[in-house]
Amino acid sequence: MPDMYFGVIANLGVVLLLVLILKTLNKVTINLTWLFGTLFILFCYFLALFKGKELISLDLVFSDLKWNWSGKIVAITVWALVLVSLAAFKSDFKIKEAGFTFSQNEGSIKPAMLVLSLFIALQVIVTLSLGDGPNYDFETLLYQALIPGLDEEPMFRGVLLFCFSLAVVSSRINFFGSQINIAGLLLVLLFGLVHGVMYIDGEWHLSAFRIVLTGSYGFIMLWLRERTGSLVFPIVAHNMVNFVGQLV
């Protein structure tokens, strides 16, 4: 098994262990059908990221690509197929339930704009504090301005959030106008873990800072998703933050 899969399995194991603990504490109820379905979606997603070049080899056309365009394009195809499958096989499913709508919840645009502005400011502060100056080229700017949000937000804050909320059922907490459930928080944790815990060349690499930072960013985008009822702000926020992070 390639090293990269060990990290994914370990991260999923942490989340599933927490699910079992929460179940034991009667904080959640578990629907096994949706749980296994969510795990299958995650498996397909990471497989797409890792093996996407074997399906769409953009390197044959653009020989000097630095970023994983192929894997991301296949990953985008995965969430699109999941969305189509939900629409086809879940009789009462509406795509806006997974955030796929341009309509924003009433009264949510102004607070979302404020949070978006603060989010970008936070990224500038973090980058200036930890970075060593601008480091970008045209491909990097184009990739960061388009791809991360179109891949990760419809997946993590879209179809996965919808399916995992049916798998791990809990009450919701009102957090400054955003109704957040345990499933969403667990996905935020997973989002942080996959960026901060990796198994490379036979060695474990753990960055608590990356887990906390990426998990915090994931929480902000979860807040935007639940506050607005749409993926528009999370997608824009993700791409803008990544883009700005390359410029400063």
C-alpha positions as CSV (number, residue, x, y, z in Angstrom):
1,M,0.0,0.0,0.0
2,P,1.5,3.4,-0.9
3,D,2.6,5.5,2.0
4,M,0.0,8.3,1.3
5,Y,-2.9,5.9,2.2
6,F,-1.6,5.1,5.6
7,G,-2.0,8.8,6.6
8,V,-5.5,8.9,5.3
9,I,-6.5,5.7,7.1
10,A,-5.0,7.0,10.4
11,N,-6.8,10.2,10.1
12,L,-10.1,8.5,9.3
13,G,-9.5,6.2,12.3
14,V,-9.2,9.2,14.6
15,V,-12.5,10.6,13.4
16,L,-14.3,7.2,13.6
17,L,-12.9,6.6,17.2
18,L,-14.4,10.0,18.2
19,V,-17.7,9.0,16.6
20,L,-17.8,5.8,18.7
21,I,-16.9,7.8,21.9
22,L,-19.7,10.3,21.2
23,K,-22.1,7.4,20.5
24,T,-21.1,5.8,23.9
25,L,-21.8,9.2,25.5
26,N,-25.2,9.4,23.8
27,K,-24.2,12.6,22.0
28,V,-24.9,11.2,18.6
29,T,-26.8,8.5,16.8
30,I,-25.3,6.5,14.0
31,N,-26.8,5.5,10.7
32,L,-24.5,2.7,9.4
33,T,-25.7,2.9,5.8
34,W,-24.9,6.6,5.5
35,L,-21.7,6.1,7.5
36,F,-20.3,3.5,5.1
37,G,-21.6,5.6,2.2
38,T,-19.6,8.6,3.5
39,L,-16.5,6.4,4.0
40,F,-16.9,5.2,0.4
41,I,-17.1,8.8,-0.9
42,L,-14.0,9.7,1.0
43,F,-12.1,6.6,-0.4
44,C,-13.1,7.7,-3.9
45,Y,-12.1,11.3,-3.2
46,F,-8.6,10.5,-2.0
47,L,-8.1,7.9,-4.7
48,A,-9.0,10.6,-7.2
49,L,-6.4,12.9,-5.7
50,F,-3.6,10.3,-5.6
51,K,-4.3,8.5,-8.9
52,G,-5.9,11.3,-11.0
53,K,-2.9,11.6,-13.3
54,E,-3.6,8.0,-14.5
55,L,-7.0,9.1,-15.7
56,I,-6.4,12.6,-16.9
57,S,-2.7,13.1,-17.7
58,L,-2.4,16.8,-18.3
59,D,1.4,16.5,-18.0
60,L,1.3,15.1,-21.5
61,V,0.1,18.5,-22.7
62,F,1.7,20.7,-20.1
63,S,5.0,19.1,-19.3
64,D,6.1,21.5,-16.5
65,L,3.0,21.5,-14.3
66,K,3.9,21.9,-10.6
67,W,0.4,21.4,-9.1
68,N,-1.9,18.4,-9.1
69,W,-4.3,19.7,-11.7
70,S,-5.2,16.1,-12.8
71,G,-6.0,14.8,-9.4
72,K,-8.1,17.9,-8.5
73,I,-10.1,17.6,-11.7
74,V,-10.9,14.0,-11.1
75,A,-11.8,14.9,-7.4
76,I,-14.2,17.5,-8.7
77,T,-15.7,14.9,-10.9
78,V,-16.2,12.7,-7.9
79,W,-18.2,15.2,-5.9
80,A,-20.2,15.9,-9.1
81,L,-21.0,12.2,-9.5
82,V,-22.0,12.0,-5.8
83,L,-24.3,14.9,-6.3
84,V,-25.9,13.3,-9.3
85,S,-26.3,10.0,-7.5
86,L,-28.0,11.7,-4.5
87,A,-30.4,13.5,-6.9
88,A,-31.1,10.2,-8.7
89,F,-31.5,7.8,-5.8
90,K,-32.6,9.8,-2.8
91,S,-36.2,10.7,-3.6
92,D,-36.5,13.7,-1.3
93,F,-33.1,15.2,-2.0
94,K,-32.7,18.8,-3.1
95,I,-29.3,20.0,-4.2
96,K,-29.6,23.1,-2.1
97,E,-29.6,20.9,1.0
98,A,-25.9,20.2,0.2
99,G,-25.2,23.9,-0.4
100,F,-25.5,23.9,-4.2
101,T,-27.5,27.1,-4.5
102,F,-26.7,30.7,-5.3
103,S,-29.5,31.8,-2.9
104,Q,-28.2,33.0,0.5
105,N,-30.1,32.8,3.8
106,E,-31.9,35.9,4.7
107,G,-29.7,38.3,6.6
108,S,-26.5,36.3,6.0
109,I,-24.7,38.3,3.4
110,K,-23.4,41.2,5.6
111,P,-22.0,38.9,8.4
112,A,-20.6,36.6,5.7
113,M,-18.8,39.5,4.0
114,L,-17.4,40.6,7.4
115,V,-16.1,37.1,8.2
116,L,-14.7,36.8,4.7
117,S,-12.8,40.1,5.1
118,L,-11.5,39.1,8.6
119,F,-10.5,35.7,7.1
120,I,-8.4,37.3,4.4
121,A,-6.8,39.6,6.9
122,L,-6.0,36.6,9.1
123,Q,-4.3,34.9,6.1
124,V,-2.2,38.0,5.4
125,I,-1.1,38.2,9.1
126,V,-0.2,34.4,9.1
127,T,1.6,34.6,5.8
128,L,3.6,37.7,6.8
129,S,4.5,36.1,10.1
130,L,5.5,32.7,8.8
131,G,6.3,33.2,5.2
132,D,9.5,34.5,3.5
133,G,8.0,36.8,1.0
134,P,6.0,36.3,-2.2
135,N,6.7,33.1,-4.0
136,Y,4.5,32.5,-7.1
137,D,4.3,32.2,-10.8
138,F,1.3,32.3,-13.2
139,E,0.5,28.6,-12.8
140,T,0.5,28.9,-9.0
141,L,-1.8,32.0,-9.0
142,L,-4.2,30.4,-11.5
143,Y,-4.3,27.2,-9.5
144,Q,-4.9,28.8,-6.1
145,A,-7.5,31.2,-7.5
146,L,-9.6,28.5,-9.1
147,I,-9.0,24.9,-7.9
148,P,-8.9,24.5,-4.1
149,G,-12.3,26.0,-3.5
150,L,-13.9,24.2,-6.4
151,D,-12.5,20.9,-5.2
152,E,-12.5,20.9,-1.4
153,E,-15.6,23.0,-0.6
154,P,-18.2,21.1,-2.6
155,M,-16.7,18.0,-1.2
156,F,-16.1,18.7,2.5
157,R,-18.7,21.4,3.1
158,G,-21.1,20.1,0.4
159,V,-21.8,16.4,-0.3
160,L,-19.7,15.1,2.6
161,L,-21.4,17.4,5.1
162,F,-24.8,16.4,3.8
163,C,-24.1,12.6,3.9
164,F,-22.1,12.6,7.2
165,S,-24.9,14.6,8.9
166,L,-27.2,11.7,8.0
167,A,-24.6,9.2,9.3
168,V,-23.8,11.0,12.5
169,V,-26.9,12.6,13.8
170,S,-26.8,15.2,16.5
171,S,-28.5,18.4,17.7
172,R,-27.1,21.7,16.3
173,I,-25.5,24.5,18.2
174,N,-26.1,28.2,17.3
175,F,-22.7,29.7,16.9
176,F,-23.1,33.4,16.0
177,G,-26.1,32.7,13.8
178,S,-24.6,29.5,12.2
179,Q,-26.3,26.2,13.1
180,I,-23.4,23.7,13.4
181,N,-23.7,20.0,14.2
182,I,-21.2,17.4,15.4
183,A,-20.8,15.9,11.9
184,G,-19.6,19.3,10.6
185,L,-17.1,19.7,13.4
186,L,-15.7,16.2,12.8
187,L,-15.2,17.0,9.2
188,V,-13.4,20.2,10.2
189,L,-11.1,17.9,12.3
190,L,-10.6,15.6,9.4
191,F,-9.8,18.6,7.2
192,G,-7.1,19.6,9.6
193,L,-5.7,16.2,10.1
194,V,-5.3,15.4,6.4
195,H,-3.2,18.6,6.0
196,G,-1.1,18.0,9.1
197,V,-0.7,14.2,9.6
198,M,1.1,12.4,6.7
199,Y,3.1,9.2,6.2
200,I,5.9,9.8,3.8
201,D,8.8,7.5,2.9
202,G,8.2,5.2,5.8
203,E,8.0,8.0,8.4
204,W,5.2,9.8,10.1
205,H,5.1,13.6,9.8
206,L,2.9,15.5,12.2
207,S,2.5,19.2,12.3
208,A,0.2,20.3,15.2
209,F,0.4,23.9,13.8
210,R,-0.9,22.8,10.4
211,I,-3.7,20.8,12.0
212,V,-4.8,23.7,14.1
213,L,-4.4,26.3,11.4
214,T,-6.1,24.3,8.6
215,G,-8.8,23.1,11.0
216,S,-9.5,26.7,12.0
217,Y,-9.7,27.7,8.4
218,G,-12.1,24.7,7.8
219,F,-14.2,25.9,10.7
220,I,-14.5,29.4,9.2
221,M,-15.7,27.9,5.9
222,L,-18.1,25.6,7.8
223,W,-19.5,28.7,9.5
224,L,-19.9,30.4,6.2
225,R,-21.6,27.4,4.7
226,E,-24.1,27.0,7.5
227,R,-24.7,30.7,8.0
228,T,-25.5,31.4,4.3
229,G,-26.9,28.0,3.4
230,S,-24.8,28.0,0.3
231,L,-21.3,27.0,-0.9
232,V,-20.7,30.3,-2.7
233,F,-19.0,32.1,0.2
234,P,-16.9,29.0,1.2
235,I,-15.7,28.6,-2.3
236,V,-14.8,32.3,-2.8
237,A,-13.2,32.4,0.7
238,H,-11.1,29.3,0.1
239,N,-9.8,30.5,-3.3
240,M,-9.2,34.1,-2.2
241,V,-7.3,33.1,1.0
242,N,-5.1,30.7,-1.0
243,F,-4.5,33.3,-3.7
244,V,-3.7,36.1,-1.2
245,G,-1.4,33.7,0.6
246,Q,0.8,33.6,-2.5
247,L,1.0,37.3,-2.9
248,V,2.3,38.4,0.5
